[in-house]
């Protein structure tokens, strides 16, 4: 696990091994969320990128009918 330092401007550098593993590019947009005490960075991708992402997934038991809107 690699550590990073938060700069005085609250910036962090994503380590090279992570950038290469995720094929991140300069100028690419990221979504940032806080989950409890964890910061999550997710690369933003066009909707086309997610086509077929859940193909073959078993949706049984994921959501009850009463929970549906």
Secondary structure per residue as TSV (DSSP state, phi and psi in degrees):
chain	resnum	aa	ss	phi	psi
A	1	X	-	360.0	130.3
A	2	X	-	-98.0	141.5
A	3	X	-	-102.5	149.0
A	4	X	-	-125.1	165.5
A	5	X	-	-116.2	136.3
A	6	X	-	-82.9	124.7
A	7	X	-	-75.9	169.9
A	8	X	T	-59.1	-21.4
A	9	X	T	-95.7	14.9
A	10	X	S	63.2	33.3
A	11	X	-	-101.5	150.3
A	12	X	-	-131.4	153.2
A	13	X	-	-103.9	127.9
A	14	X	-	-77.4	123.7
A	15	X	-	-58.0	148.1
A	16	X	H	-52.8	-46.0
A	17	X	H	-61.6	-33.8
A	18	X	H	-73.1	-44.1
A	19	X	H	-58.9	-43.9
A	20	X	H	-69.8	-40.8
A	21	X	H	-61.4	-38.2
A	22	X	H	-96.0	1.1
A	23	X	T	54.6	44.1
A	24	X	-	-74.2	145.8
A	25	X	-	-118.7	157.3
A	26	X	T	-60.5	137.5
A	27	X	T	80.8	-2.2
A	28	X	-	-68.1	140.0
A	29	X	-	-83.7	147.2
A	30	X	E	-128.5	144.9
A	31	X	E	-95.0	133.9
A	32	X	E	-118.7	128.1
A	33	X	E	-133.8	153.0
A	34	X	E	-109.3	126.4
A	35	X	E	-122.0	99.9
A	36	X	T	65.5	-123.0
A	37	X	T	-100.0	19.6
A	38	X	E	-114.3	134.9
A	39	X	E	-99.4	129.2
A	40	X	E	-115.4	126.0
A	41	X	E	-107.7	123.0
A	42	X	E	-123.0	125.9
A	43	X	E	-62.6	136.9
A	44	X	-	-84.9	131.2
A	45	X	-	-129.9	152.2
A	46	X	-	-63.5	154.4
A	47	X	G	-55.5	-34.2
A	48	X	G	-56.8	-33.7
A	49	X	G	-60.1	-30.6
A	50	X	G	-91.1	0.9
A	51	X	T	-59.7	126.1
A	52	X	T	77.8	6.2
A	53	X	T	-57.8	-37.7
A	54	X	T	-106.1	17.7
A	55	X	T	-56.5	129.0
A	56	X	T	83.5	2.1
A	57	X	-	-73.6	138.0
A	58	X	-	-84.7	114.0
A	59	X	-	-92.3	3.0
A	60	X	T	-64.5	133.2
A	61	X	T	77.7	3.2
A	62	X	T	-75.9	-41.5
A	63	X	S	-143.6	133.3
A	64	X	-	-78.5	154.2
A	65	X	G	-57.3	-38.3
A	66	X	G	-64.5	-22.3
A	67	X	G	-84.8	-14.8
A	68	X	-	-72.9	146.2
A	69	X	-	-95.3	360.0
